[in-house]
Amino acid sequence: MIKPSTTSIFLITHRLMSAMASNIVNSEVIKHCKPLIPELSYSKHKGESGRIGVFGGSKDFTGAPYYAGMSALRTGADLVFVFCVHAAAQPIKSYSPELMVVPFLDVDMPKEEENSWLKKLHAGIIGPGLGRDPDVMTRIKTLIPSLKSANIPLVFDADGLFFLSENPTVLKDYSNDIYLTPNAHEFSLLCDAVLKGEDITVADYEVTGKLLSKAIGPRVTVVIKGERDIIVRGDSILNYENTKGSPRRCGGQGDVLSGCLGTFAYWATKADQKEGKDAPQLYAALAATTIVKVCNRIAFEDKGRGMLTTDILQKLPLVFDNLFDDKWKYLIDQNKLLLNKK
């Protein structure tokens, strides 16, 4: 009996998952999201595909920034910095050598040093594991003008959304793209804070989402998470048939979404706007939600009720490749190059 090689097993798995992914996801989603993704090239340098900063990590919550950071890397960012409180730095460092962890949120740092860190970033994610310590909330508020000067897109999730509900006007004049990823409860909290006095129906996500997006700032995309994700930016709404995720609700799935979205948020700043000025940002959000739902579904089919967020993370590279990329062409090009040299 001839045993299949490791390579052939991998290719068979790759093709099976590719067929599964294409059956799960609307082909129009893939068509619109693919142009956001930068080409891989042997001539590129480290950092060109994205340097992402995760502002989160408290004494009690160290897993969330890990999930967000690793998801950004697994989506295709080159480098991730985690800016956390001092007590969280060592635990987060122990999870992975891939993350550059900086005690930052409760450290008295000279302004020049702070700016040198922020100038490295192409996008920021605010909230995973941040906690609600008043001093940390104040620190985030003082950082917003510096992030504005750095002119990078920002993703707000979890306690980052709580921060916005406590400071509803802080992004009024922000100069780059903002992405919010609330669940139903967080969406209601934001609406109460931002749309005070307005006659609204919070459960009417499409109408209220438009009002919320425009009230927070000029370039705000709201991703309302649920069984059916709703993506709103100003007066624009994406209405594609949603990809089904899974019924499993283990902690950390929102952090994975924020990490994926952080990478796509940077890529959207470089994308062609031929479909309209808001299209790259809308499709960035759509790509991130689609990848996470497909990973969620495939991980659930594998692990069932025992699925963990680490299982979702493990599916990310192959799902990304099957939906939006074709890594084989890069390997084939390289093989041709090597053959020509012989």
MORA-V52958 format. One record per backbone hydrogen bond with DSSP energy under -1.0 kcal/mol. CO is the residue of the C=O (numbers start at 1). NH is the residue of the N-H. If there is no record, write none. Layout:
CO,NH ; CO,NH
//
This chain:
5,9 ; 6,10 ; 7,11 ; 8,12 ; 9,13 ; 10,14 ; 11,15 ; 12,16 ; 13,17 ; 14,18 ; 15,19 ; 16,20 ; 17,21 ; 18,22 ; 19,23 ; 20,24 ; 21,25 ; 26,30 ; 27,31 ; 28,32 ; 29,33 ; 30,34 ; 33,36 ; 34,37 ; 41,44 ; 45,48 ; 47,50 ; 50,78 ; 50,79 ; 51,122 ; 51,123 ; 52,81 ; 53,125 ; 54,83 ; 55,127 ; 57,85 ; 61,58 ; 63,67 ; 64,68 ; 65,69 ; 66,70 ; 67,71 ; 68,72 ; 69,73 ; 70,74 ; 71,75 ; 72,76 ; 72,77 ; 79,52 ; 80,100 ; 81,54 ; 82,102 ; 83,56 ; 84,104 ; 84,105 ; 85,88 ; 88,92 ; 89,93 ; 90,94 ; 92,96 ; 100,82 ; 102,84 ; 107,109 ; 110,114 ; 111,115 ; 112,116 ; 113,117 ; 114,118 ; 115,119 ; 117,120 ; 118,121 ; 123,53 ; 124,155 ; 125,55 ; 126,157 ; 127,130 ; 133,137 ; 134,138 ; 135,139 ; 136,140 ; 137,141 ; 138,142 ; 139,143 ; 140,144 ; 143,147 ; 144,148 ; 145,149 ; 146,150 ; 147,152 ; 153,124 ; 154,179 ; 155,126 ; 156,181 ; 157,160 ; 158,161 ; 158,162 ; 159,163 ; 160,164 ; 161,165 ; 162,166 ; 163,167 ; 167,170 ; 169,172 ; 171,174 ; 177,154 ; 178,221 ; 179,156 ; 180,223 ; 182,225 ; 183,187 ; 184,188 ; 185,189 ; 186,190 ; 187,191 ; 188,192 ; 189,193 ; 190,194 ; 191,195 ; 195,198 ; 198,200 ; 201,204 ; 203,205 ; 204,208 ; 205,209 ; 206,210 ; 207,211 ; 208,212 ; 209,213 ; 210,214 ; 211,215 ; 212,216 ; 213,217 ; 219,178 ; 221,180 ; 222,232 ; 224,230 ; 230,224 ; 231,238 ; 232,222 ; 233,236 ; 236,233 ; 252,256 ; 253,257 ; 254,258 ; 255,259 ; 256,260 ; 257,261 ; 258,262 ; 259,263 ; 260,264 ; 261,265 ; 262,266 ; 263,267 ; 264,268 ; 266,269 ; 267,270 ; 273,276 ; 276,279 ; 278,282 ; 279,283 ; 280,284 ; 281,285 ; 282,286 ; 283,287 ; 284,288 ; 285,289 ; 286,290 ; 287,291 ; 288,292 ; 289,293 ; 290,294 ; 291,295 ; 292,296 ; 293,297 ; 294,298 ; 295,299 ; 296,300 ; 297,301 ; 298,302 ; 299,303 ; 300,304 ; 303,306 ; 304,307 ; 308,312 ; 309,313 ; 310,314 ; 315,319 ; 316,320 ; 317,321 ; 318,322 ; 319,323 ; 320,324 ; 321,325 ; 326,329 ; 327,331 ; 328,332 ; 329,333 ; 330,334 ; 331,335 ; 332,336 ; 333,337 ; 334,338 ; 335,339 ; 336,340 ; 337,341
//
